[in-house]
Amino acid sequence: MPRRVKKVIKGRPYRPAQLGIENDEVWGVFVGGCIDERNAWSIWEGVDAHAHNDTKSAWFGWICVLEPRHVLTPTGKLASTLLHELAHILVPNEYHTEKWKRMVVDLGAGNEVVREKLTPPRGRQ
C-alpha cells in the first residue's frame, strides 16, 4: 500500500491511498492540470477542479485539481474541493443533483452545496 503523502506537489498524479481516499471507484488524482491533456486548456476557466464521472469515459474515476491547496488542508485532511469531486465520482453520470448533494453532505463537505449556491438536499436543511 502506498504511503500517505504529507505534501501535495503540482504536476503529478496520486493514487487514492496516498491521499487517504479509500474507495475503489477513484483511480487517481492529478494535480496541476487534467489527466486528459486534450482538455487541459478548455476546461479550467473559473474552475478549481473537475471529476471524470462519465462511466463511458476512458478517464472515469480520475479527479483533476489545479492547485495542491484544493487537495489537502494544512492539517492533512481532504479539502472540500476534493470531497466535492469525490462525490461526483461516487454518483457517476450526475451533476449537482439531489443524489450528489446527499453524497457531498455525507462526505462532510456540505459547505460545497452552499458554495455552489444550491438548495440543500431534501430533509437536510
C-alpha positions as CSV (number, residue, x, y, z in Angstrom):
1,M,0.0,0.0,0.0
2,P,1.4,3.4,-0.9
3,R,2.5,5.7,1.9
4,R,0.2,8.7,2.6
5,V,1.7,12.0,1.5
6,K,2.1,15.0,3.7
7,K,2.5,17.5,1.0
8,V,0.9,17.5,-2.5
9,I,3.1,18.6,-5.4
10,K,1.8,20.2,-8.6
11,G,2.2,18.4,-11.9
12,R,1.8,14.8,-10.8
13,P,-0.7,12.0,-10.3
14,Y,-1.5,10.4,-6.9
15,R,-3.0,7.1,-6.1
16,P,-6.1,7.4,-3.9
17,A,-4.5,5.7,-0.9
18,Q,-1.6,8.2,-1.0
19,L,-4.2,10.9,-0.1
20,G,-6.2,8.9,2.3
21,I,-9.0,8.1,-0.1
22,E,-10.3,4.6,0.5
23,N,-12.6,3.9,-2.5
24,D,-12.3,1.6,-5.4
25,E,-14.2,4.0,-7.7
26,V,-11.4,6.5,-7.7
27,W,-8.5,5.7,-10.0
28,G,-6.3,8.7,-9.2
29,V,-6.0,12.4,-8.5
30,F,-4.0,14.5,-10.9
31,V,-2.7,17.9,-9.5
32,G,-1.8,20.8,-11.7
33,G,-4.0,20.2,-14.8
34,C,-6.1,17.5,-16.4
35,I,-5.1,13.8,-16.7
36,D,-6.7,14.0,-20.2
37,E,-4.4,16.5,-21.9
38,R,-6.9,17.2,-24.6
39,N,-9.0,19.0,-22.0
40,A,-6.0,20.9,-20.5
41,W,-6.9,24.3,-21.8
42,S,-10.6,24.4,-22.4
43,I,-12.0,23.2,-19.0
44,W,-10.3,25.4,-16.4
45,E,-12.0,28.8,-16.8
46,G,-13.4,29.6,-13.4
47,V,-12.9,26.0,-12.2
48,D,-10.6,24.7,-9.5
49,A,-11.2,21.0,-10.1
50,H,-13.3,18.5,-12.0
51,A,-14.1,14.8,-11.9
52,H,-14.2,12.4,-14.8
53,N,-17.5,10.9,-13.7
54,D,-18.9,9.8,-17.0
55,T,-18.8,6.0,-16.9
56,K,-18.3,5.8,-20.6
57,S,-15.1,7.9,-20.5
58,A,-11.7,6.3,-20.7
59,W,-10.7,8.5,-17.8
60,F,-13.7,7.6,-15.5
61,G,-12.6,7.7,-11.9
62,W,-9.9,10.4,-12.2
63,I,-10.2,13.7,-10.3
64,C,-8.2,16.6,-11.7
65,V,-7.3,19.6,-9.4
66,L,-5.4,22.7,-10.4
67,E,-3.8,23.6,-7.0
68,P,-2.4,21.4,-4.2
69,R,-4.4,23.5,-1.6
70,H,-7.6,22.1,-3.1
71,V,-6.4,18.5,-2.3
72,L,-5.3,18.6,1.3
73,T,-5.8,21.1,4.1
74,P,-2.8,22.3,6.1
75,T,-3.7,19.7,8.7
76,G,-3.7,16.9,6.1
77,K,-7.4,16.3,5.8
78,L,-9.1,16.1,2.4
79,A,-10.1,19.6,1.2
80,S,-13.7,20.5,0.5
81,T,-12.9,20.8,-3.2
82,L,-11.6,17.3,-3.4
83,L,-14.6,16.0,-1.5
84,H,-16.8,17.8,-3.9
85,E,-15.2,16.0,-6.8
86,L,-15.2,12.7,-5.0
87,A,-18.9,13.0,-4.6
88,H,-19.2,13.3,-8.4
89,I,-17.2,10.0,-8.8
90,L,-19.4,8.2,-6.2
91,V,-22.6,9.3,-8.0
92,P,-21.5,8.8,-11.7
93,N,-23.2,10.5,-14.6
94,E,-24.7,13.1,-12.3
95,Y,-24.1,16.8,-12.0
96,H,-25.3,18.8,-8.9
97,T,-28.4,16.6,-8.4
98,E,-30.1,15.6,-5.2
99,K,-28.1,12.4,-5.2
100,W,-24.8,14.4,-5.5
101,K,-25.9,16.8,-2.7
102,R,-26.7,13.9,-0.3
103,M,-23.3,12.4,-1.1
104,V,-21.3,15.6,-0.6
105,V,-23.0,16.2,2.7
106,D,-22.4,12.5,3.7
107,L,-18.7,13.1,2.9
108,G,-18.6,16.0,5.3
109,A,-18.4,18.8,2.7
110,G,-21.9,20.3,2.9
111,N,-20.4,23.7,2.6
112,E,-19.9,22.8,-1.1
113,V,-23.7,22.9,-1.6
114,V,-23.7,26.4,-0.2
115,R,-20.7,27.5,-2.2
116,E,-22.3,26.3,-5.4
117,K,-25.4,28.3,-4.4
118,L,-27.6,25.2,-4.4
119,T,-30.6,24.4,-2.3
120,P,-29.8,21.9,0.4
121,P,-30.7,18.3,-0.2
122,R,-34.2,17.4,0.9
123,G,-34.5,16.5,4.5
124,R,-31.2,18.1,5.5
125,Q,-32.0,21.8,5.8
